[in-house]
Amino acid sequence: MKILIVGAIAGGSTVAAQIRRAVPDSEIILFGRDPVLGYGTCGMPYVIGGLIEDKWQLVGSSPEKFSEQRDITVKLGHDVLAINREQKTVEVRNMETDHVFTESYDKLILSPGGIARIPDLKGLGDLPLFTLKSFGDMEEIIDYIEREKPKSCAVIGGGFIGIELIENFIHRGLQTALIDRNERVMTLMDPEISQVLGKEMQDNKVDFYFEDAIERIEGKRLIMKNGMNFDVDFIASSIGIDLDTQLAIEADLHIGPTKGIVVNSYMQTNDPDIYAIGDAAECKDWFTGKPKNVKLAWPAHRQSFIVARHLAGNPIEMNGLLGTTITKLFALTAAMTGHSAKSLTDEGIEFGTAVYEGRTNAGYYPDHGSILLRVHYDEQSRLILGAQAVGDKGVDKRIDVIATAIMGKMTVDDLAALELGYSPPYSSPKDPVNMIGYKAR
Ligand SMILES: Cc1cc2nc3c(=O)[nH]c(=O)nc-3n(C[C@H](O)[C@H](O)[C@H](O)COP(=O)(O)OP(=O)(O)OC[C@H]3O[C@@H](n4cnc5c(N)ncnc54)[C@H](O)[C@@H]3O)c2cc1C
């Protein structure tokens, strides 16, 4: 079986390796526009901040080694231009030589990810504007900072990537302002969580421009819609990602309401010989079964496994997604799984919320932490619908335990009965997760 893969980062390189294990006698060719193979995109903000000193640590393997160890043909710097579904071929351009050639397939896997949205800024002129989507973007930001030694910047967009950039710019000693058209950071999460994150930013000297936008730029001066103005040396934009589905659209593959490529539970598109995975695939919500697009690394990796098993004739199905996610902001961690209060309200789902605010572990233990944990649940069935937490310790484990509880179809009351590990450095005899169960009663 000859398998072509489009995209060679999270989903693409993972699915190639998975297929090699699951279908040992297949021929696999991996195409990617990026000159770097399968790097840890999620680590890029920390390379910019200097916490990870060597950018090459993000890269798992060189194309040569990957290719040799797994018997996979790796063609980086190659742009797949078109799919001919009738002939089962793709047209590919070597980006260095401009040579265009045709490659046939038995199965085609698309993992094209997305493209960073660029804001339209009046008067931008020579003021540098960066986005952070690829290894090359990261290198550009680092090169610029090292070469020009800027003192200040503005980050547009206070979502996950925005707040990670802010922390890392501050870490590099830059005076950093956040500009967001919303009234708070991290609007995916409940306002109570955003409030704690906002305070953390304030304590770390981030300037805020909420419910605001750049009206125009004059030289280095940002003139804001709300009347304020200030100077910056550069702008970093993190206002979202548009899915890179042009190739799929031109091949008449179905696109869903989330603008992702529609797939079944084995990640097959409406053409059974073409699969789509990663950011560009449209999945289902765990609770409602409605279309959901989750742009995170876990789905890309899980979907790679699902595709490999399907190709091997040993299929398992992809579950709906909870969208479990976590991020760090200075001394805090924020994480969520399942629905927020807003997404439940938008869906018209009635819910109750149990809240625990207190210590993560024994108060007499030096260096004890605090946590705000919010759990939404269905008041009739008592099933857990979502959870969010922010704090300085143990946020990851609480949200992961609750994500597991959701997938195990446990009720909020069951959380009280979970027998969790306790020792003063880590927890209390009644863990915050247990406390949620007691509180919900
Ligand atoms: C700064 C940053 C931080 C992140 N942090 C986290 C995190 O902490 N946790 C988390 O879960 N997720 C995080 N993510 C998201 C995560 O990186 C993505 O969900 C994941 O990379 C998606 O994998 P993918 O294979 O779908 O797309 P990508 O990894 O984006 O790979 C797609 C590749 O396909 C190439 N391509 C597209 N079209 C073609 C074509 N026609 N021909 C050839 N090549 C093509 C693209 O150029 C790209 O190289 C982060 C993302 C960014 C940008």
The ligand as an SDF file (V2000), in Angstrom:
LIG
                    3D

 53 58  0  0  0  0  0  0  0  0999 V2000
    3.0080   28.7060   19.6610 C   0  0  0  0  0  0  0  0  0  0  0  0
    2.1320   27.5060   19.7780 C   0  0  0  0  0  0  0  0  0  0  0  0
    2.0230   26.8730   20.9970 C   0  0  0  0  0  0  0  0  0  0  0  0
    1.1960   25.7600   21.1290 C   0  0  0  0  0  0  0  0  0  0  0  0
    1.0970   25.1690   22.3600 N   0  0  0  0  0  0  0  0  0  0  0  0
    0.3290   24.0750   22.5070 C   0  0  0  0  0  0  0  0  0  0  0  0
    0.2510   23.4040   23.7510 C   0  0  0  0  0  0  0  0  0  0  0  0
    0.8980   23.8070   24.7330 O   0  0  0  0  0  0  0  0  0  0  0  0
   -0.5400   22.3140   23.8380 N   0  0  0  0  0  0  0  0  0  0  0  0
   -1.2420   21.8360   22.7660 C   0  0  0  0  0  0  0  0  0  0  0  0
   -1.9420   20.8180   22.8970 O   0  0  0  0  0  0  0  0  0  0  0  0
   -1.1780   22.4460   21.5620 N   0  0  0  0  0  0  0  0  0  0  0  0
   -0.4220   23.5480   21.4040 C   0  0  0  0  0  0  0  0  0  0  0  0
   -0.3330   24.1480   20.1900 N   0  0  0  0  0  0  0  0  0  0  0  0
   -1.1310   23.6060   19.0650 C   0  0  0  0  0  0  0  0  0  0  0  0
   -0.4510   22.4150   18.3810 C   0  0  0  0  0  0  0  0  0  0  0  0
    0.8640   22.7770   18.0420 O   0  0  0  0  0  0  0  0  0  0  0  0
   -1.2480   22.0320   17.1360 C   0  0  0  0  0  0  0  0  0  0  0  0
   -2.5180   21.6140   17.5570 O   0  0  0  0  0  0  0  0  0  0  0  0
   -0.5970   20.9110   16.3410 C   0  0  0  0  0  0  0  0  0  0  0  0
    0.6670   21.3060   15.8750 O   0  0  0  0  0  0  0  0  0  0  0  0
   -1.4860   20.5540   15.1350 C   0  0  0  0  0  0  0  0  0  0  0  0
   -0.8690   19.6040   14.3390 O   0  0  0  0  0  0  0  0  0  0  0  0
   -1.1810   19.5070   12.7780 P   0  0  0  0  0  0  0  0  0  0  0  0
   -0.3880   18.3510   12.2720 O   0  0  0  0  0  0  0  0  0  0  0  0
   -2.6380   19.5160   12.5760 O   0  0  0  0  0  0  0  0  0  0  0  0
   -0.6580   20.8590   12.1680 O   0  0  0  0  0  0  0  0  0  0  0  0
    0.8000   21.4960   12.2010 P   0  0  0  0  0  0  0  0  0  0  0  0
    1.5870   20.9260   13.3280 O   0  0  0  0  0  0  0  0  0  0  0  0
    0.5850   22.9640   12.1350 O   0  0  0  0  0  0  0  0  0  0  0  0
    1.4650   20.9940   10.8450 O   0  0  0  0  0  0  0  0  0  0  0  0
    0.9380   21.2960    9.5940 C   0  0  0  0  0  0  0  0  0  0  0  0
    2.0540   21.3310    8.5730 C   0  0  0  0  0  0  0  0  0  0  0  0
    1.5070   21.0540    7.2880 O   0  0  0  0  0  0  0  0  0  0  0  0
    2.1160   21.9170    6.3280 C   0  0  0  0  0  0  0  0  0  0  0  0
    1.2610   21.9980    5.1530 N   0  0  0  0  0  0  0  0  0  0  0  0
    0.0260   22.5300    5.0510 C   0  0  0  0  0  0  0  0  0  0  0  0
   -0.4480   22.4090    3.7840 N   0  0  0  0  0  0  0  0  0  0  0  0
    0.5230   21.7850    3.0790 C   0  0  0  0  0  0  0  0  0  0  0  0
    0.6310   21.3940    1.7250 C   0  0  0  0  0  0  0  0  0  0  0  0
   -0.3510   21.6090    0.8560 N   0  0  0  0  0  0  0  0  0  0  0  0
    1.7720   20.7970    1.3230 N   0  0  0  0  0  0  0  0  0  0  0  0
    2.7830   20.5570    2.1920 C   0  0  0  0  0  0  0  0  0  0  0  0
    2.7260   20.8940    3.5000 N   0  0  0  0  0  0  0  0  0  0  0  0
    1.6100   21.5080    3.9370 C   0  0  0  0  0  0  0  0  0  0  0  0
    2.2380   23.2180    7.1010 C   0  0  0  0  0  0  0  0  0  0  0  0
    3.1440   24.0880    6.4630 O   0  0  0  0  0  0  0  0  0  0  0  0
    2.7260   22.6970    8.4590 C   0  0  0  0  0  0  0  0  0  0  0  0
    4.1200   22.5740    8.4290 O   0  0  0  0  0  0  0  0  0  0  0  0
    0.4760   25.2640   20.0120 C   0  0  0  0  0  0  0  0  0  0  0  0
    0.5990   25.8980   18.7730 C   0  0  0  0  0  0  0  0  0  0  0  0
    1.4110   27.0010   18.6520 C   0  0  0  0  0  0  0  0  0  0  0  0
    1.5160   27.6840   17.3280 C   0  0  0  0  0  0  0  0  0  0  0  0
  1  2  1  0
  2  3  1  0
  2 52  2  0
  3  4  2  0
  4  5  1  0
  4 50  1  0
  5  6  2  0
  6  7  1  0
  6 13  1  0
  7  8  2  0
  7  9  1  0
  9 10  1  0
 10 11  2  0
 10 12  1  0
 12 13  2  0
 13 14  1  0
 14 15  1  0
 14 50  1  0
 15 16  1  0
 16 17  1  0
 16 18  1  0
 18 19  1  0
 18 20  1  0
 20 21  1  0
 20 22  1  0
 22 23  1  0
 23 24  1  0
 24 25  2  0
 24 26  1  0
 24 27  1  0
 27 28  1  0
 28 29  2  0
 28 30  1  0
 28 31  1  0
 31 32  1  0
 32 33  1  0
 33 34  1  0
 33 48  1  0
 34 35  1  0
 35 36  1  0
 35 46  1  0
 36 37  1  0
 36 45  1  0
 37 38  2  0
 38 39  1  0
 39 40  1  0
 39 45  2  0
 40 41  1  0
 40 42  2  0
 42 43  1  0
 43 44  2  0
 44 45  1  0
 46 47  1  0
 46 48  1  0
 48 49  1  0
 50 51  2  0
 51 52  1  0
 52 53  1  0
M  END
$$$$
